C-alpha cells in the first residue's frame, strides 16, 4: 500500500518536466520506434501539469463526493508525513462510490476540457473502486479516439489501473481488447505487456 501511494504522488509531482520531455521525443521519433523499456519508463514517471486548477465539470450527483474529489485534487502537491494517511483517504473515498459518482468521474475522464489533475484522480479512484462499471469505464476510455498525444498519458494510466483489478479475468479480457482495438502502437504494446505480466502473475 505504501509503495502505491509513493508511486501515485510521484506520478503527480513532476509532470511538467516529463511531459515536455515526452513531446520533444515525439518530434524526434514516432511512437512505433519506442522500445518497450522506454514506454514503461514514460508510463511510470508521467505526472500532471497544473493539478490545482478548478474543475470545469459539474454534473448532478453526490455533491459530497464531488467536494471530496476536488479536495483530493487540490492536495496533490501537499506532502504528508505518513503516506498511509493518503492511502487510507483515497481507499475510503473509492469504496464509498455510488453509481452517480462513477458517472461523474466518467464525465470528467471523457471531457477534454477537464484539468489534468482531475483526469488523473478520476482514473486513480476508478481503479481503486474495483467494480465492473469502473473497469468498463476505464476500458472504454482507453479504446476511444483521442484528440492529441498528450491524452496517451491518461490512457496509459488507465491501462495500469485495469491491470491492478482483483477480477483478473475481466482485466485480462479488457487488456486484450485494448491491444486489439487500439490504433496507437504505444497503447497496443503497453496493453499487451500489461496482459502478459498479469498472466505470469496468476500462473
SEKOL-452747 format. One record per residue (C-alpha): residue number from 1; residue in three letters; x, y, z. Coordinates in nm, 2 decimals, always signed. Layout:
% residues N
<NUM, 'Ala', <X, Y, Z>>
...
//
This chain:
% residues 203
<1, 'Unk', <+0.00, +0.00, +0.00>>
<2, 'Unk', <+0.28, +0.24, +0.10>>
<3, 'Unk', <+0.46, +0.19, -0.23>>
<4, 'Unk', <+0.14, +0.26, -0.43>>
<5, 'Unk', <+0.10, +0.59, -0.25>>
<6, 'Unk', <+0.46, +0.69, -0.32>>
<7, 'Unk', <+0.40, +0.59, -0.69>>
<8, 'Unk', <+0.09, +0.80, -0.71>>
<9, 'Unk', <+0.24, +1.10, -0.55>>
<10, 'Unk', <+0.55, +1.07, -0.77>>
<11, 'Unk', <+0.32, +1.04, -1.08>>
<12, 'Unk', <+0.15, +1.37, -0.99>>
<13, 'Unk', <+0.45, +1.58, -0.87>>
<14, 'Unk', <+0.69, +1.60, -1.17>>
<15, 'Unk', <+0.48, +1.60, -1.48>>
<16, 'Unk', <+0.58, +1.95, -1.61>>
<17, 'Unk', <+0.93, +1.83, -1.68>>
<18, 'Unk', <+0.84, +1.48, -1.81>>
<19, 'Unk', <+0.55, +1.59, -2.03>>
<20, 'Unk', <+0.79, +1.84, -2.20>>
<21, 'Unk', <+1.04, +1.56, -2.25>>
<22, 'Unk', <+0.77, +1.33, -2.38>>
<23, 'Unk', <+0.66, +1.57, -2.65>>
<24, 'Unk', <+1.02, +1.65, -2.75>>
<25, 'Unk', <+1.07, +1.28, -2.80>>
<26, 'Unk', <+0.76, +1.27, -3.02>>
<27, 'Unk', <+0.91, +1.52, -3.26>>
<28, 'Unk', <+1.23, +1.32, -3.29>>
<29, 'Unk', <+1.08, +0.98, -3.34>>
<30, 'Unk', <+0.74, +0.81, -3.39>>
<31, 'Unk', <+0.58, +0.61, -3.11>>
<32, 'Unk', <+0.63, +0.30, -3.32>>
<33, 'Unk', <+1.01, +0.32, -3.27>>
<34, 'Unk', <+0.99, +0.34, -2.89>>
<35, 'Unk', <+1.13, +0.03, -2.72>>
<36, 'Unk', <+0.92, -0.15, -2.47>>
<37, 'Unk', <+1.16, -0.04, -2.19>>
<38, 'Unk', <+1.12, +0.33, -2.28>>
<39, 'Unk', <+0.75, +0.30, -2.29>>
<40, 'Unk', <+0.75, +0.16, -1.94>>
<41, 'Unk', <+0.97, +0.44, -1.81>>
<42, 'Unk', <+0.74, +0.71, -1.97>>
<43, 'Unk', <+0.43, +0.55, -1.82>>
<44, 'Unk', <+0.57, +0.51, -1.47>>
<45, 'Unk', <+0.70, +0.86, -1.44>>
<46, 'Unk', <+0.44, +1.09, -1.60>>
<47, 'Unk', <+0.25, +1.31, -1.35>>
<48, 'Unk', <+0.04, +1.62, -1.42>>
<49, 'Unk', <+0.08, +1.99, -1.50>>
<50, 'Unk', <-0.14, +2.25, -1.33>>
<51, 'Unk', <-0.30, +1.99, -1.09>>
<52, 'Unk', <-0.47, +2.25, -0.87>>
<53, 'Unk', <-0.69, +2.41, -1.14>>
<54, 'Unk', <-1.06, +2.42, -1.07>>
<55, 'Unk', <-1.26, +2.15, -1.24>>
<56, 'Unk', <-1.48, +2.27, -1.53>>
<57, 'Unk', <-1.71, +1.97, -1.49>>
<58, 'Unk', <-2.03, +2.00, -1.29>>
<59, 'Unk', <-2.29, +1.73, -1.32>>
<60, 'Unk', <-2.58, +1.63, -1.10>>
<61, 'Unk', <-2.49, +1.36, -0.84>>
<62, 'Unk', <-2.34, +1.32, -0.50>>
<63, 'Unk', <-2.23, +1.67, -0.40>>
<64, 'Unk', <-2.04, +1.54, -0.10>>
<65, 'Unk', <-1.84, +1.31, -0.33>>
<66, 'Unk', <-1.77, +1.58, -0.58>>
<67, 'Unk', <-1.64, +1.81, -0.29>>
<68, 'Unk', <-1.42, +1.53, -0.16>>
<69, 'Unk', <-1.29, +1.46, -0.51>>
<70, 'Unk', <-1.19, +1.82, -0.57>>
<71, 'Unk', <-1.03, +1.84, -0.23>>
<72, 'Unk', <-0.81, +1.54, -0.32>>
<73, 'Unk', <-0.71, +1.70, -0.64>>
<74, 'Unk', <-0.62, +2.03, -0.46>>
<75, 'Unk', <-0.40, +1.83, -0.22>>
<76, 'Unk', <-0.20, +1.65, -0.48>>
<77, 'Unk', <+0.12, +1.86, -0.43>>
<78, 'Unk', <+0.10, +1.86, -0.05>>
<79, 'Unk', <+0.35, +1.65, +0.14>>
<80, 'Unk', <+0.21, +1.41, +0.40>>
<81, 'Unk', <+0.44, +1.28, +0.68>>
<82, 'Unk', <+0.26, +0.94, +0.66>>
<83, 'Unk', <+0.18, +0.81, +0.31>>
<84, 'Unk', <-0.07, +0.58, +0.48>>
<85, 'Unk', <-0.29, +0.88, +0.55>>
<86, 'Unk', <-0.32, +0.94, +0.18>>
<87, 'Unk', <-0.37, +0.57, +0.10>>
<88, 'Unk', <-0.65, +0.54, +0.36>>
<89, 'Unk', <-0.82, +0.85, +0.24>>
<90, 'Unk', <-0.82, +0.75, -0.12>>
<91, 'Unk', <-0.93, +0.40, -0.04>>
<92, 'Unk', <-1.22, +0.52, +0.17>>
<93, 'Unk', <-1.33, +0.76, -0.10>>
<94, 'Unk', <-1.31, +0.49, -0.37>>
<95, 'Unk', <-1.50, +0.23, -0.15>>
<96, 'Unk', <-1.80, +0.46, -0.09>>
<97, 'Unk', <-1.85, +0.55, -0.45>>
<98, 'Unk', <-2.20, +0.50, -0.59>>
<99, 'Unk', <-2.32, +0.48, -0.95>>
<100, 'Unk', <-2.37, +0.85, -0.97>>
<101, 'Unk', <-2.01, +0.90, -0.85>>
<102, 'Unk', <-1.87, +0.67, -1.12>>
<103, 'Unk', <-2.07, +0.85, -1.38>>
<104, 'Unk', <-1.93, +1.18, -1.25>>
<105, 'Unk', <-1.58, +1.05, -1.29>>
<106, 'Unk', <-1.66, +0.92, -1.63>>
<107, 'Unk', <-1.78, +1.26, -1.74>>
<108, 'Unk', <-1.45, +1.41, -1.62>>
<109, 'Unk', <-1.24, +1.15, -1.79>>
<110, 'Unk', <-1.41, +1.18, -2.12>>
<111, 'Unk', <-1.42, +1.56, -2.13>>
<112, 'Unk', <-1.11, +1.71, -2.29>>
<113, 'Unk', <-1.16, +2.04, -2.11>>
<114, 'Unk', <-1.11, +1.87, -1.77>>
<115, 'Unk', <-0.79, +1.95, -1.59>>
<116, 'Unk', <-0.50, +1.71, -1.59>>
<117, 'Unk', <-0.53, +1.67, -1.22>>
<118, 'Unk', <-0.90, +1.59, -1.24>>
<119, 'Unk', <-0.85, +1.33, -1.51>>
<120, 'Unk', <-0.56, +1.16, -1.33>>
<121, 'Unk', <-0.75, +1.15, -1.00>>
<122, 'Unk', <-1.06, +1.01, -1.18>>
<123, 'Unk', <-0.86, +0.72, -1.31>>
<124, 'Unk', <-0.70, +0.66, -0.97>>
<125, 'Unk', <-1.03, +0.64, -0.80>>
<126, 'Unk', <-1.20, +0.43, -1.07>>
<127, 'Unk', <-0.91, +0.18, -1.05>>
<128, 'Unk', <-0.94, +0.17, -0.67>>
<129, 'Unk', <-1.32, +0.13, -0.69>>
<130, 'Unk', <-1.27, -0.23, -0.83>>
<131, 'Unk', <-1.63, -0.26, -0.97>>
<132, 'Unk', <-1.73, -0.39, -1.31>>
<133, 'Unk', <-1.87, -0.05, -1.40>>
<134, 'Unk', <-1.54, +0.12, -1.32>>
<135, 'Unk', <-1.34, -0.14, -1.52>>
<136, 'Unk', <-1.57, -0.08, -1.82>>
<137, 'Unk', <-1.53, +0.30, -1.79>>
<138, 'Unk', <-1.15, +0.27, -1.80>>
<139, 'Unk', <-1.16, +0.02, -2.09>>
<140, 'Unk', <-1.39, +0.24, -2.30>>
<141, 'Unk', <-1.18, +0.55, -2.23>>
<142, 'Unk', <-0.87, +0.37, -2.34>>
<143, 'Unk', <-1.01, +0.23, -2.66>>
<144, 'Unk', <-1.19, +0.56, -2.76>>
<145, 'Unk', <-1.04, +0.80, -3.01>>
<146, 'Unk', <-0.81, +1.07, -2.87>>
<147, 'Unk', <-0.75, +1.43, -2.98>>
<148, 'Unk', <-0.38, +1.46, -2.91>>
<149, 'Unk', <-0.08, +1.27, -2.80>>
<150, 'Unk', <-0.09, +1.43, -2.45>>
<151, 'Unk', <-0.40, +1.21, -2.38>>
<152, 'Unk', <-0.19, +0.90, -2.43>>
<153, 'Unk', <-0.06, +0.97, -2.08>>
<154, 'Unk', <-0.40, +0.92, -1.93>>
<155, 'Unk', <-0.49, +0.62, -2.14>>
<156, 'Unk', <-0.17, +0.45, -2.03>>
<157, 'Unk', <-0.25, +0.53, -1.67>>
<158, 'Unk', <-0.60, +0.37, -1.73>>
<159, 'Unk', <-0.43, +0.05, -1.86>>
<160, 'Unk', <-0.22, +0.04, -1.54>>
<161, 'Unk', <-0.54, +0.07, -1.34>>
<162, 'Unk', <-0.71, -0.21, -1.53>>
<163, 'Unk', <-0.40, -0.44, -1.48>>
<164, 'Unk', <-0.44, -0.40, -1.10>>
<165, 'Unk', <-0.81, -0.51, -1.08>>
<166, 'Unk', <-0.88, -0.80, -0.85>>
<167, 'Unk', <-1.11, -0.95, -1.11>>
<168, 'Unk', <-0.82, -1.08, -1.32>>
<169, 'Unk', <-1.03, -1.25, -1.58>>
<170, 'Unk', <-1.21, -0.92, -1.66>>
<171, 'Unk', <-0.87, -0.74, -1.65>>
<172, 'Unk', <-0.72, -0.98, -1.90>>
<173, 'Unk', <-1.02, -0.96, -2.13>>
<174, 'Unk', <-1.01, -0.58, -2.13>>
<175, 'Unk', <-0.64, -0.56, -2.18>>
<176, 'Unk', <-0.66, -0.80, -2.47>>
<177, 'Unk', <-0.95, -0.59, -2.62>>
<178, 'Unk', <-0.74, -0.27, -2.59>>
<179, 'Unk', <-0.44, -0.43, -2.76>>
<180, 'Unk', <-0.66, -0.55, -3.04>>
<181, 'Unk', <-0.87, -0.23, -3.09>>
<182, 'Unk', <-0.63, +0.05, -3.02>>
<183, 'Unk', <-0.50, +0.22, -3.33>>
<184, 'Unk', <-0.20, +0.36, -3.15>>
<185, 'Unk', <+0.11, +0.13, -3.13>>
<186, 'Unk', <+0.22, +0.27, -2.79>>
<187, 'Unk', <-0.11, +0.18, -2.63>>
<188, 'Unk', <-0.13, -0.16, -2.81>>
<189, 'Unk', <+0.22, -0.25, -2.69>>
<190, 'Unk', <+0.16, -0.13, -2.34>>
<191, 'Unk', <-0.17, -0.32, -2.31>>
<192, 'Unk', <-0.01, -0.63, -2.44>>
<193, 'Unk', <+0.28, -0.60, -2.19>>
<194, 'Unk', <+0.03, -0.55, -1.90>>
<195, 'Unk', <-0.16, -0.85, -2.02>>
<196, 'Unk', <+0.15, -1.07, -2.03>>
<197, 'Unk', <+0.26, -0.96, -1.69>>
<198, 'Unk', <-0.08, -1.03, -1.54>>
<199, 'Unk', <-0.08, -1.38, -1.70>>
<200, 'Unk', <+0.26, -1.45, -1.55>>
<201, 'Unk', <+0.14, -1.33, -1.21>>
<202, 'Unk', <-0.15, -1.57, -1.19>>
<203, 'Unk', <+0.02, -1.87, -1.33>>
//
